[in-house]
């Protein structure tokens, strides 16, 4: 039994290294953070929507019997029933004046959904109810501002659409209460105004798209871009693993010392390793892209009719050749940044096994932005998440796909500039590391680690001890032949 | 004779720990110089500094007039370093490995000639086309010796070159070292095998706790200490050093 315990202890000591424990803890924190992120997005989606009503003054209906129904009062009551304080309801249901372009009005009022009542909305309904001939039922128009805000970004527009449908039912119930003998009006009573998709517009990149719901756009954008973050994550993880493992193997197989004494510049060794890993990473990435595009097309085709087919090109969301070139530049720089970090990590790998442990931070760093982009999107994230995502260089090609679609070039170029600086700094650090002793001696011999170890020793920090130790003559200082010893 | 290697008051510190305390010595061209000392004495650290692998804390090392710290690229063109327990890329065959190394020194026909020379030194027969990870320790060492010698370095630096080899392999490798020195290559090597050092080296230096405590021709040192072998000299010097502390 003791032998078994000894073996188990030995195995645990080897497996539970500080590196592996830290990696597991970081993973736990990552998933906890991810849970918080998704929870936050779900809460946001569940929150009461903020929207505007234009021509709200035309929404008052007074019937002959003196009963009254008002559009704004209807929405006000809904929010009141949802326990929103009366003083705050105006922040949710905003009265909007149509003073100019719809897009500008929405931006000015900070709303992403706008309900516009047709002129004389109330008067027309009153006229129909009074039996007027030749009066058509009015329409309620919906305008949405499309924002690329991740998985749950379009939920608020769905809620506003539901509110309009509920408004139709409420008005219908109100009208039915008044006695009408004319059976031909029953269709009007059940649907007193028009509000279908044909009366719905979504503003994308400042352009109004008729009959297209934000959900349909979100679905189309998602299906055409969701692959990119996954592929970038896979490429980063692969090239990271290749480079770090390569360094681990060099040390384990004792080939590094030979390599470093060959007549070749350190920059050539660093560049050679980076370029080779980048080529392999791009080949793997291309293979995954082809494979996943087949997978996604097969998976999405049966579902495409459910959300409604939306051609992104028709609504002006297309990537031009210049955009693709910018995206490729962003991806290339992300790979170089990843390789720069990996070369630094690889310099500290003692062998192949420790190299495997060192790939964990790279995996975490590449997974984090992928989840952020998928769940909340760059534009839907809070400041802290944005700051963390921006700081991780691999985030930028993931962000760039949608940013380019929606013309946010300043964000894309600032990401490229950041990656260029990051890549340059990481390569400079790598070259310095390759010219230092750390590559051969490891961290154990570095001054910082020795100071740390010394600090942990019992009695460390006692200055009198250090002074005394300086006075002790080191062993073997009795040099027999001082000075230069030359052959006779 | 030209000075092939000059160490002048070389110190090496790892943090607060000094591993080499001011070693000074000169190795002449064509000489086989042996560094001896117990484990951790500073032999490998010294060889690594000469090989441009480790930075010198203070002092200077010159290889054929080139300063190791200031002109490492020039020095690497002149040296060939064979570390203890060195390995080769396991996925390559012996021939491909030699070809890979030769490509850093020559191109075209010159490179092919270098590879051919390497294959002759390694003398692995058909196994030169086998993958390196199928080689025995002796075969691997022969391949690495061939790798180190085929570019015709001016200074060969060899750390524990026959460590762990059987009698035949060790003998053959010593013969190779003797022949390259005869052709004008300067060799500095470390070894725990006093018999080997006594047979091979023109001069030896004994390092103890980072200090060069003894230097000379094996025969002279034996006479000086009244010893029958270099091994006996080694033991006497080390005991003397321990006694004086």
Interface residues (C-beta under 8 A of the other chain):
Chain A: X253 X254 X255 X257 X258 X260 X261 X262 X263 X264 X265 X436 X437 X440 X441 X445 X446 X447 X449 X450 X451 X454 X474 X475 X476 X477 X478 X479 X480 X481 X483 X484 X485 X486 X487 X488
Chain B: X6 X8 X14 X15 X16 X17 X18 X21 X24 X25 X26 X28 X31 X48 X51 X52 X53 X54 X55 X73 X76 X77 X79 X80 X81 X82 X83 X85 X86 X87 X88 X89 X90 X101 X104 X105 X144 X147 X202 X203 X205 X208 X209 X210 X211 X212 X213 X214 X215 X217 X241 X244 X245
